[in-house]
Amino acid sequence: KAQTGLADAWASEGEFGKAADYYRGVGRPADAAGMMHRQGESGAALALLRETIADGTLHERDRWAALARFMDICNAANRFEDARGLLAEYQAGVGDSGYRARPLMNLLQNAMTRTVYPFAAEAADALGQTGGLGRDERFLVGLYGVNARAGLGEVAQAVDRAGRHAQDERLAPRQRLTFALIHALLGIPDEAEAARAAVAGVEKGWTDETITPEARLDALLRAGRTAMIARRFVVARAVGEIHEARFVPEPVKTYTVGFQAQAPASIDGFLASPLLRDAERRARLDRKFGGNLELVAATDASTGDRGDISIVEGAKGDTETGFYAVCDADGIHLFFEALDDQAPAVEAGLLRGGSFEGYIAAGERAPHACFLVNLQTGKVTFWNSAYATDQHTPITAESAGFRSEFRHTDRAHLLYLFFDWSFFHDKVPGADDDWLFEVGRWARGGRVTWNGLKTVHGRSSFGRWRFALSDADRLAIKRKLVFKALARYTAEKNPRVGGLVDFYTDQDYSDPVFHETVLAPYLARLDAYAQRVAADLAADEIETLFTEAVPHWMNVRYRVGDLRRDYLERKLTAK
């Protein structure tokens, strides 16, 4: 731990070379290579790892650590050919360990995403011969192997593999049905009528009642994708038409966010609130995630750290989840209850807790913010789908208008989130306004969502929030926003280096003409509004200030920037 702490300290300062040298000095070449890769020296990192892997004098544990790190770096750098030469050794090292299969599984998924079919075919063969894969991982490896052969134009081999997988008793019936459909569809002419007949023939022989209608649709969809990869476009279109005719989308969920004069503002506040005793107010995460989260984890590095989201074979007792939402004049309060019968072990660090991934957008066309919550540590991180503008305020864990609280109990993980209305000051919900919201829980026992998220950031499968606000409720929100906006404006005007006033009146780089003719009159107008603010504002005065002053106070830097740009354009283009 001391070694790791010192190296991490260097890495946090960007001193990856020092961290790499330190790790090499203490005999940890795999970690040294990781630091070299972070420094941009992927080639040198892989060379060091090759030396380590080939060193027969080292303990098997150290050679395996180097091999796993080799695959991780190849994955991050998309260096599939480098990994190709070590597949046989990797396969031998995996043995019956599903955990050891993970680095190559990630690399395989990345290769399929990038259509690097030669490598994917070999990697799938190597992983398929290991004994530690769980049922779902075995299915994915088999599917990737079939699809890679189809992508290479080796259709006969793809058909043969699909046929063998369809008879593999280690797979679930729904998974074997997928391979049976692929086997049939790749073995026929590229004709619509032949495709319809093939699907009907396969389904007639697969009457297992454990295969749900949803699973049958999923099998059709996967088989159609394989046909696309094999360039059987007519067959793929026919399968798509069959799928579309049968698919009945789940209705979009809508949650009504109520208003309270004093909403619960903490975990304890919610636990003591009558809200939690009202079953109608609990929104359950009872729809399965419709995407491939492993693929997302391997390819989506921008959103943030989702943690270890792999499913544990046979795990249960950690998917039942609900949330409550309520608002007051200050903002929106969210409470999550994530049940987990192994919560004490998660708290002790003996078992992973999974994570939450949620999305919130203040309207159909508004950018969304994504929040990720580690259910072991409670750490919250954000990814924003748009940069800061006068029409959008990004949210971060450090934002003054956001706060969170996290707690373990003996049966659950509890989470409280608060979003101040200042993030949405120009989007106070009207009577007919819907916001977008969705949340998924990546648990050991499965992936559950509220509205049925189909893929991460998939706005088309987000649910809806409808705010139950009276005119008096909206007025209370606007009143608070008037005070918050004035405070923001005042802070911007306060004398300080880089402040609005100081910058344009500075003796060295000021623009006195701009200040006198444009900025000073603008600020005087905003100051005049500020003189009208009082603790006991009348309703019509609140509405006036909210409409005329708040947009400027909240966005004064953007507005001054616009004024400066217009001024310079006039000045530089004047004849």
N, C-alpha and C positions, 0 to 999 in steps of 0.2 A: 504493500500500500504506500509506503514511503517513497519507493522508486516511482510508482505511478504518479503520486502527487507532485513530485519534483518535475517530472517530464511534462505533466499536464500544465503546470505553471508556465513552463517555457512555451508550450504550444499555445496557451491562451494569449501570450504576447506575440505570437507569430514566429517564434524562434524554433521552427520545426527542425532545422539542422542541428541545433544543440540537443534537442530532445532525441533525435535519431542517434547522434553520437553517444549520448548517455545510455540509451537502451542497448546499443551494440557493446558498450563497455561492460554492462552487467549481464551480458549473455542472453539478451532477448531480441533476437534478430527479427522475429515477426512484428514486434511492436516498432522496432527501428524502421522496418520497411513501411509500416503504416505512416510514420512521420515523414519519411522521404516522399511518399506519394502525396501527402498533403502539401509538401513543398513544391510539387509539380515535377518531381523526378520519378515518374512511374516506371520508366525503363530501368533505372538503376535499382529501384525497389524490387522489381521482379528478378533482376539478376542476383541480388542478394538472397532472395528467397529460393531461387534455383540452387544456389550453392548450399544452402541450409538443407533443402530437401534431399540433395544428393549425398550429404555427409552421413555415412553409415555409422559414425562413431557417436552421433547424438542420440539422445533418448527418443523413443517413438513419439512421445508426447510433443516434444519440441519440433520434430519434423512434421508432425500433423498440423501443429499451429501455423507453421510456415506455409504448408499446403493450403490450408483454409484461407489464410490471409492472401495468398497468391490469387485464389479465386475471387476474393472480395475486391482486390485491386483491379483485376481484369474486368470485373463487373462495372466498377465505378468508371473505368477508363475505356470501356467498350473494346477491350483487347481480346477478342475471342480466339484468334489464332494462337496467341501465347498460351492460352489455357488448353488448347487442343492436344498439345503434346504430353500433357500430364493427366489425361482422363483415365488411363488404365491404372496409374498409381493412385489416383484419387478414389477410383472405384474400390480398389483393394483396401484403402484406408477407411472407407466408410463402413464396410462390413455390415453389421446388423444395426447400426446406429442411425436412427432417423434424424437426430440432432446434427450429426456430422454431414448429413446429406444437404442441409440447408444452404451453405454457400454455393454449391453447384446448382441447386434448384433455383436460386435467385439469378444466377448467370444464365441458366437455360431460359427462364422466363424473359429476361432482357433480350436474349438472342431471338426469341420468337417475336417479340415486339418490334425488333428491328429487321425482321425477316432474314436473319443470318441462318438460313436453313442448313447449310453443310455442317456447321458446328452444332446446331440444335439437334440434328439427327444423331450425331455421335454422342452428345451429352445425354440425350434421352435413353439411348441404348445402354450407356454406362450406368446411369441411375436405375434403370429398370432391372438391372441384374443384382442390385443390392437388396438386402433382406430387411432393412429397418424402416422402410416407407410405410406410413399409415395408409389407410384405404383411400382417402381423398388425394393425398400426394401421389399415390400409385396411379390413380385415375388421371391426374394432370400430366404426369410424366408420360403415360401411354398416349394421351391425346396429343401432347406436343410432338412425340415421336411420329405419330401418324400424320399430323399436319405438316411436319418438316419434310417427310417423304413426299407428301402431296405437293408441297411448294417446290420441291426439286424436280417435279415431273415424274417421279418414280411411283406412279399410281398403283402398279401391281404390288409393289412392296407395301404401300399404304393399305391396300385392300387386305393383304395377308395379315398384317399386324392388327388391323381393326377386327378381323375375324377371330384372331386368337384372344384379343382382349375381351371380346363379347362372350367368350367361354370361361373367362377367369373368375372363379368362384370367390376370389379374395375381394372382388369389387361388388358394390351394391347393385341390385337389379336395375335401378335407374341409370347407373353408370354403364352397365353392360348394354342397356338399350341404346345408349348413345353410340356405342361402337357398332352395334348391329345395324343401325341406320346408316352410319358411315360406310360400313362394309357393303351394304346394298346399293347406296347411291353412287359410290365410286365405281361400281362394277357394271353400270348400265350406260347406254348411249346418252349423250347430252341432249335429252329431249324431255319436254314437260310431262307428256303423258307417261313416259317410262318412269319419271320421278314420282308421280302420283301413285302409280301402281306399286312401286318399290316401297314407299312409305306405308301404303295400305297392307302390303304383304307382311312387312316386319311387324306392324302393330297387331296384326291378327295373331301372330305367334307369341306376342308378349302381352299377356293378359294379367300379369301379376298385380294383385290389388294393392300391394305396397307402393307401387309407382303412382304417385298422385298426378292429377291433371297438370299441375304446375311443373312437376318433374318431366312429364312427357313433352311439354312445351319447351322446356330447357334443352332436352335431348334433341328436339327438332332444330332449335336454334343453333346448337353446336354443330350438328351434322351439316346444316346449311352453310355455316362458316367454312367448314372443311371443304365443301364443294367449291366455294369461292376460291379458296387457296389453291385448289387443284384446277382452277380455271374452267370449271363446269358451270358456266354462268346461267345457262338455261335451267339446269337442274336446281341451282341455288335459288333462282327466282321462283321456281315452282314450289320449293320448300318454304320460301318466305311467304308465299300466298297462302299456303296451308296454315302456317303459324299465325298469320294475321287474321285469318277467318276464325280461328279458335281462341285467340287471345282476348280476354276480357279484363281491361285494366281495373285495378282497384280504385275506388273513389278517393279523391284527394281529401285528406283530413284537414279539418279546420278547428283550431283551438281558440276559444274566446278568452282573451286576456282582460280580466276585470280590473276595476280601479278601486283602491282603498285609500282613505285619507291618511292612514299610517300603515303601510304594507309591512309585512315581516322583512327585516333587513339583515338577517343572519341565519345561520343554521338553527340556533336555538329559537329564534323568532318564528321560523317555519314549524319547528317541532311543537311549539306551543300554540300554533295558529289553528283555528277551526278548518282552514283550507285542507289540511292533511286528513281530516276526518270526513271530508266530502268526496266520495268516490267519483263523482261526476267531474271533479276538478283535476283528477289524476290522468295524465296522458301516458299511455303505456307504449313502450317500444316493443310492438308485437308483430312487426313485419320484417321479413328477412332481407338482408342486404343482397342486391341483385348483381353485384359486380365481382371482379376477381381482385380481392384486396392484396394478395401476395404479389400480383403483377404490379399493382399500384405502389406497393412498398418498395419494389425493386426499381421502379422507373420515375416516381414522383418525388424528387428531392426538394422541390421548392416549397411545398406546403409546410413541412416541419417534421418533427420526430413523432411518429405514431407509436413508437415503442415496439415491443415484441407482440405482434398481432396474430401469431400462428395459433391455429386451433389445436387443442390437446385432445387426442383420441379418447373418447369415453368421458370427457369432462362434462359436468353439469352443475347446476346450482348457482350459476353466476351470470345468467342472462336476463332474469326478471328485472325490469327497469321502468321507472316512471319519472315524470317531471311535472312540476307545477309552475305556472307563470302568473304574475300579478304586477300591476304598476301603481305608482302614486305620482305625486307632483314632481318628485325628484328623478324617477327613472323606472326601469324595468327590473324586476326581481325574479330570479330563476332558482328553483330548488330541484335537485336531482337525488333520487334514491336508487342506488345500484345494489341490489341484493347480491350477496356472495356468501355461501356457507363456509368458505375458507378465508373470510376477511381477516381474522387474526394472523394467519400464515402470510397473507399478502402484506399486512402491516409490518410484520417481522422481517420482510424481505426474503422469505423462504419460497414464495410463489408469486408469479407475476399477476398483476391485477387487470391488465388490459388498459383500454383507454376510451375516452369519449371523443367523437369528432362531430362538431356542430356547425351550423351555418345560420346566419341571420342577415336579412336584407330588408331595408325599410321601404319596400315597394317592389312591384313587378320589374321595374326598370332600374332599380337602384343596385349599385355594386354590393356584393356580399362579403361579409367577414367570416372567416373560418376559425373556430377555436378548437384546440386540441388539449385534452386534459389527461395527464397520466394518473391512473387510478391507484397507483401505489404511493406516489409522492405528492399528488395534488398539484403538481406544476402545471400552469396554464400557459400556452403559447398561442399566438395568433398569426394568421396569414390573411392579408387583405387583397381583394381582387382588383383594387384600383388605388392609384396614388392619391395623395392629399390634394384636394381642390376646394374652391369655395362651395362646391356642391356635395363634397364627400369628406368626411373626417375618418381616417383610418383608426382602428382600435388596436392598442397593444396592451400587454399585461401591465405596463408601467404607466398607462394613461391615467390622468387624474380622475377621469370619470368612470373608471372601471375598478372593481374590486372583487375578490374571490375569497372563499373560505372552504376548507376541506377537512373532513374528519372520518376516521374509521370507527365502526362499532363492531360488536361481535357477530353481526349478521349482514352488514352493508357498508358501502362507501357513500358518504354524504357530501354533496357539493352545492355551494351557493355561488351564484354569479350575479353581479349588478352592472347594468349599463345605464349611464346617465343620459337623460334626454338631450344633453348638449351634443352628443354624437349625432343626433338626428334633429337638430334644432329647426331645420327647414322642412321636416317631414312629420310633424305632429299628425297622428292618424286622424283622418276624417271618418265620417260615419260609414262610408263605402270603401275605405282603403284597406287592402289586404297587404300584409307583410309576408315575406317568405321565411320559413323556418324549417330546419330539419336537424336531427341528431341521430347518430349511430353509436352503438357500443360495441367495441371490438373485444370480446370476452374469450376466455379459454374454451367455453362450451359452444361458441357460435357468434355470428354477427347479426345483431338485431337493430332495427331502425324504427323511427316513429311512422313516417309516411311511406316507407318502402324504397329508400334510396337505391337507385340503379347503378350509379357509379359516383365516385367522389367528385364533388363540385357539380354534380348533375342537377342543375336548377329545375329541369323539367320534372323531376321527381321530388322536389321539396314540397312540404306541406304549407299550410297557410295559418297566419295569425289574424284574427279580427278583434279589434279593441272595442270593448263596451264602455264608451266614454260619453258622458253627458256634456252639455255645453259648459256647465260649471266645472267639470273635470278638466276639460281642455283649457279653460281660462286659468285654472290653478297651475297647470303645466306651463302655460305661456308666462304667467307671472314669475315663476321661478326662473324661466329662461331669460326674462328681462334682466333680473339681478345677475345671473351668471354671465350673460353677454356683456353687461356693463363692467363687471369685474375683469373680464378678459381684455376689454378695450382699455381700461385703466392701467392694467399691467403692461400692455404694449406701449402706452404713452409715458409711463414712468421713466425718469431720467436713468439711462444706463447705456453702456457701450452697445451700439447696434440697434438701440431703440428707435422708434419712428421719428421722434422729435430730434434726438441727439444726432442721428445720422445726417439729416438734411440741414442741420444748423451747425455742423462741425466746421471749425475754421479751416481745416486742411482740405476736405473733399466735399464740402457742401455745395448745393445748388441753390443759392439764395433766391433766384428768380422763380424757380419751381416752388420753393417753399412759400414765398410771398403770394404768388398768383394762383397757385393750385392747392397745395397741401394745407396751408393755414386756413383758408376759407372752408375746406372740406372738414378739417378737424373742429373748426368753430361750430359748424352745423351739427356735428355729432356731440360736441360738448353741450350744445343747447338742448338736445334731447336728454342728455344726462342730468341736466338741472331739473328736469320734470319728474325724475324717479323719486318715489317716496314709498315708505313701508305699506301705506294704506291706499294703494293705487285704485282708482275707480275702474270699472270694467272697460269702459270705452277708451280710457287712457292706456290700459294694458294692451288692448287690441292695436291702438295706434303705434305704440312703442314697439310692439312685437313685429308689426308689418313694416314700419319705416326705419327703425333704428337697429333692431337685433341683427338683421342680415349684414349690416355694416360693422357693428361692434364685433360680431363673431368672426368676421372675415376681413378685418381691417387691413391686414397685411396684403391680402389678395387685391382688395379694392385700391389700396395705395399703389400697388404694382401696376394695376390697370391704368390708373391716372398717370403714372410716370411714363408708361409706354406710349399712351396717347399724346402726352406732352412732347416727348422726344420725336415722335413721328411728325407732329406738326412743325416742330422746330427744324428738323432735318430736311423736311420736304418743302419748307416755305421758300417761295421765290424771292 
